[in-house]
């Protein structure tokens, strides 16, 4: 029952670590959430809130983005996420593909992380488009499969399949938190880990 004395390099690790990955959350706004048909909306909100809490717990860079708030055509990010992320300012866009927004693109690259843990609404549009562009530019993209949704189950599954075919690496939020924690000897994050995992799992 002895962990290795020397941990693997968290920057170069092939697995996800708090030091080699950033979390990207796109377009979790009331209109988008209400239009999801591929999973329970309540479950979706619970799961994306867990993802936001995971990113905060492990002090990962977080990119939050919205579409058409400043134009008045859409509402801001749902409060369940902003309650967790506090005063993090979202990057608002007019482009459907977030990767084609200069501020968003620059912010993602400024994290200096090559692994992008991504969640967006809808799967088939606002996740697929920037994720494909990121993969094309050499990023490793990890769509969080239970934190996303589409306008139909078929649309969601087709979008996810397209990402996997392009090299995307699907994860669940439970898989993610366990991969980041990795060892119970990392005691500083154990209480938060347990609170996130068992509070959401146990409802």
C-alpha positions in Angstrom: 0.0 0.0 0.0 2.8 2.4 -1.0 2.4 5.1 -3.6 5.5 6.0 -5.6 7.6 8.5 -3.7 8.0 10.6 -6.8 4.8 11.5 -8.6 4.7 11.6 -12.4 5.3 14.9 -13.9 1.8 16.6 -13.8 2.6 18.7 -16.8 3.8 16.0 -19.1 1.4 13.3 -17.8 -0.6 11.6 -20.6 -3.5 11.5 -18.2 -5.4 14.7 -17.2 -4.0 16.6 -14.3 -4.7 20.0 -12.7 -1.5 21.2 -14.2 -1.9 20.1 -17.9 -5.6 20.8 -18.6 -8.0 23.7 -18.8 -11.8 23.6 -18.5 -13.9 25.2 -21.2 -17.7 25.8 -20.6 -19.7 27.3 -23.6 -23.2 28.6 -23.8 -24.9 27.2 -20.8 -27.7 29.8 -21.0 -31.4 29.5 -20.3 -32.6 29.2 -23.9 -30.0 26.5 -24.7 -30.7 24.5 -21.5 -34.4 24.6 -22.1 -34.0 23.2 -25.6 -32.1 20.1 -24.6 -33.8 16.9 -25.5 -31.1 14.3 -25.2 -31.1 14.1 -21.4 -32.9 15.3 -18.3 -32.4 19.1 -18.0 -32.2 18.7 -14.2 -29.4 16.1 -14.5 -27.6 18.3 -17.1 -27.6 21.3 -14.8 -26.5 19.2 -11.8 -23.6 17.7 -13.9 -22.3 20.9 -15.4 -22.4 22.5 -11.9 -20.3 19.5 -10.7 -17.8 20.2 -13.5 -17.5 23.9 -12.5 -16.9 22.8 -8.9 -14.2 20.4 -10.0 -12.4 23.0 -12.0 -12.5 25.4 -9.0 -11.4 22.7 -6.5 -8.3 21.7 -8.6 -7.6 25.4 -9.5 -7.7 24.7 -13.2 -7.9 27.5 -15.8 -11.5 28.1 -16.7 -12.8 29.7 -19.9 -16.5 30.6 -19.7 -18.2 31.8 -22.8 -21.7 33.0 -23.8 -23.3 34.0 -27.1 -25.3 37.1 -27.9 -25.7 38.5 -24.4 -24.3 41.9 -25.2 -26.5 42.1 -28.3 -29.6 41.6 -26.1 -30.6 38.5 -28.0 -29.8 36.0 -25.2 -29.6 35.7 -21.4 -26.4 35.2 -19.4 -25.0 31.9 -18.0 -27.3 30.0 -15.7 -26.9 31.0 -12.1 -25.9 27.5 -11.0 -22.6 27.9 -12.8 -22.0 31.5 -12.0 -22.7 30.8 -8.3 -19.7 28.5 -8.4 -17.4 30.5 -10.6 -18.0 33.8 -8.8 -16.7 36.9 -10.6 -15.2 35.0 -13.6 -16.1 37.1 -16.6 -17.6 35.2 -19.5 -16.3 35.9 -23.0 -19.4 36.9 -25.0 -19.5 36.3 -28.7 -21.6 36.6 -31.8 -20.0 33.7 -33.6 -21.7 30.3 -33.3 -18.3 28.7 -33.4 -16.4 30.0 -30.3 -13.1 29.2 -31.9 -13.8 31.9 -34.5 -14.0 34.5 -31.8 -10.7 36.2 -31.3 -11.1 36.9 -27.6 -12.1 33.3 -26.9 -9.4 31.8 -29.1 -6.8 34.0 -27.4 -8.0 33.1 -23.9 -7.8 29.4 -24.5 -4.3 29.6 -25.9 -3.2 31.9 -23.0 -3.9 29.1 -20.5 -0.8 27.3 -22.0 -2.6 24.0 -21.6 -2.7 21.5 -24.4 -5.6 19.4 -22.9 -9.0 21.0 -23.1 -11.9 19.6 -21.0 -14.9 20.9 -22.9 -18.7 21.2 -22.3 -21.1 23.1 -24.4 -24.6 23.4 -25.6 -25.6 22.1 -28.0 -23.3 19.0 -28.5 -23.8 19.1 -32.3 -23.0 22.8 -32.7 -21.3 24.8 -30.0 -19.3 21.8 -28.8 -18.4 20.2 -32.1 -17.4 23.3 -34.0 -14.7 24.7 -31.6 -13.6 21.2 -30.5 -12.9 20.2 -34.1 -10.9 23.4 -34.7 -9.0 22.8 -31.5 -8.1 19.3 -32.5 -7.1 20.5 -35.9 -4.6 22.9 -34.2 -3.1 20.1 -32.1 -5.0 20.3 -28.8 -6.3 17.2 -27.0 -10.0 17.6 -26.5 -12.0 15.8 -23.8 -15.8 16.3 -24.2 -17.5 15.7 -20.9 -20.3 13.4 -22.1 -22.7 13.8 -19.2 -22.3 17.6 -19.1 -23.5 18.2 -22.7 -26.7 17.7 -24.6 -28.3 18.1 -28.0 -31.6 19.2 -29.6 -32.3 15.4 -30.0 -30.7 12.2 -28.9 -29.7 11.6 -32.5 -28.1 15.0 -32.9 -26.2 14.6 -29.6 -24.9 11.2 -30.6 -24.0 12.2 -34.1 -22.0 15.2 -32.7 -20.2 13.1 -30.2 -19.4 10.5 -32.8 -18.0 13.1 -35.1 -15.7 14.3 -32.3 -14.5 10.9 -31.5 -13.7 10.2 -35.2 -11.6 13.3 -35.2 -9.7 12.3 -32.2 -11.8 13.6 -29.3 -11.4 11.7 -26.0 -14.8 11.4 -24.2 -14.8 11.5 -20.4 -17.5 11.7 -17.7 -17.3 14.2 -14.8 -16.8 11.3 -12.3 -14.0 9.9 -14.4 -12.5 13.4 -14.6 -12.6 14.1 -10.8 -11.0 10.7 -10.1 -8.3 11.2 -12.7 -7.4 14.6 -11.2 -7.4 13.4 -7.6 -5.5 10.2 -8.5 -4.2 9.5 -4.9 -5.9 9.8 -1.5 -2.5 11.0 -0.2 -3.3 14.3 -1.9 -5.2 15.2 1.2 -5.8 18.9 0.5 -8.5 18.1 -2.1 -10.0 15.0 -0.5 -12.8 16.9 1.4 -13.8 18.8 -1.7 -13.6 15.6 -3.8 -16.0 13.8 -1.4 -18.4 16.8 -1.2 -18.7 17.1 -5.0 -18.8 13.4 -5.8 -21.2 12.2 -3.1 -23.4 15.3 -2.9 -24.2 15.1 -6.7 -24.3 11.3 -6.8 -26.5 11.0 -3.8 -28.7 14.0 -4.7 
